[in-house]
Structure formats: structure tokens, C-alpha cells
Amino acid sequence: MYEDMFIHLQKIIRTMLPDNTEKMEEAAYMLRAISNGTRLQVIATLSEKEELSVSQLQEQLNCEQSLLSHHLTDMRAKGVLNCRREGKNCYYSLKNKQIIQILNCINSCNCN
């Protein structure tokens, strides 16, 4: 009787693990993609504005252009940001608005 129940539980757990593992891996990937103060500032700034150019972001964040461009390029490659080109300017926006929830969670934890 207990052996049958144990086997049944193992089957249930095996069917759940791939979904949970995949979701956890996606979450870990996204957290690694944004785990930097400058990147969190970019997300916070873009959460208030729909879209900003690199120069507008640079002005608001008071950050070196080369460093900011590196972060923006990497965040775009990892699926955090969208990029739209207009002439010589690149305009960035958040690809997935749910990332703002992560930022809100960080802000609500009262981290010092």
C-alpha cells in the first residue's frame, strides 16, 4: 500500500519537475541579466518612460556612454529590452513589463 503511494507520488513529482525547473531557470537567467545597479536603474527609468534614447538614458542616469551602451546591448541580447533605430539614434524600451514587478519587489524589501 505505502509502496504504491510512494510510486504514485514519484510519478507526480517527475511530471512537475521539468516545468518547475524550466521556470526556475528562466527566472534565474532574467535575474542574472539584471543583477547590476546600472541595469536596475535603466529598468526603473524605462518603467517611468515608455521609450528613451541612449543619450536620454545617459543624461538621466549620469553614466558613461560606453558603460551604458555595454549594459543596454547585453540587456537587449538577453531579452530584457527592445531597441528601435531611428536615424543615428537607438531608442530602448522594456520588452517585458513584468520585470517592473521584480523592481517593485526589490524596492519593497527595504534593503539598505
C-alpha positions in Angstrom: 0.0 0.0 0.0 2.7 2.5 1.0 4.9 1.4 -1.9 2.1 2.1 -4.4 1.5 5.6 -2.8 5.3 6.3 -3.0 5.4 5.3 -6.6 2.4 7.5 -7.4 4.0 10.5 -5.6 7.2 9.9 -7.6 5.3 10.0 -10.8 3.6 13.2 -9.9 6.9 14.9 -8.8 8.6 13.8 -12.0 5.8 15.4 -14.1 6.1 18.6 -12.1 9.9 19.0 -12.1 10.5 19.8 -15.8 8.0 22.6 -15.7 9.3 24.0 -12.4 12.9 23.5 -13.4 12.4 25.4 -16.7 10.5 28.2 -14.9 13.2 28.5 -12.3 16.0 28.5 -14.9 14.1 31.3 -16.8 13.8 33.3 -13.6 17.5 32.8 -12.7 18.5 33.8 -16.2 16.4 37.0 -16.0 17.8 37.8 -12.5 21.4 37.4 -13.8 20.6 39.6 -16.8 19.5 42.5 -14.5 21.8 41.9 -11.5 23.7 45.2 -11.7 22.9 48.6 -10.2 23.1 50.4 -13.6 20.8 47.8 -15.2 18.3 48.2 -12.4 18.4 52.0 -12.8 17.8 51.5 -16.6 14.7 49.4 -15.8 13.4 51.9 -13.2 13.9 54.8 -15.7 12.2 52.9 -18.5 9.3 51.9 -16.3 8.5 55.6 -15.9 9.0 56.5 -19.6 7.9 54.3 -22.5 11.0 54.7 -24.5 14.3 56.7 -24.3 17.3 57.2 -26.5 20.8 56.2 -25.3 21.6 59.9 -24.8 18.4 60.5 -22.8 19.2 57.5 -20.6 22.8 58.6 -20.2 21.6 62.1 -19.1 19.1 60.7 -16.6 21.5 58.1 -15.1 24.6 60.2 -15.2 26.6 57.3 -16.6 29.4 57.0 -19.1 28.1 56.3 -22.6 30.4 53.4 -23.2 29.4 51.6 -20.0 25.7 52.3 -20.6 25.9 51.1 -24.2 27.5 47.8 -22.9 24.7 47.3 -20.5 22.0 48.2 -23.0 23.4 45.8 -25.6 23.7 42.9 -23.2 20.2 43.5 -21.8 18.8 43.6 -25.3 20.6 40.3 -26.2 19.1 38.7 -23.1 15.6 39.7 -23.9 15.1 42.4 -21.3 15.0 45.4 -23.7 13.6 46.3 -27.1 15.7 48.6 -29.4 14.3 50.7 -32.2 16.6 52.6 -34.5 15.7 56.0 -35.9 18.4 57.5 -38.0 21.5 57.7 -35.8 19.6 57.2 -32.6 18.7 54.0 -30.8 15.6 54.0 -28.6 15.2 51.5 -25.8 12.1 50.2 -24.1 11.2 47.4 -21.7 10.5 44.2 -23.6 8.5 42.6 -20.8 6.7 44.9 -18.4 6.5 42.2 -15.8 10.2 42.9 -15.0 8.9 46.0 -13.2 7.3 43.7 -10.6 10.9 42.4 -9.8 12.0 46.0 -9.3 8.9 46.8 -7.1 9.7 43.7 -5.0 13.3 44.9 -4.5 12.2 48.3 -3.5 9.6 47.0 -1.0 12.1 44.8 0.8 13.7 47.9 2.4 17.2 46.7 1.6 19.9 49.0 3.0 
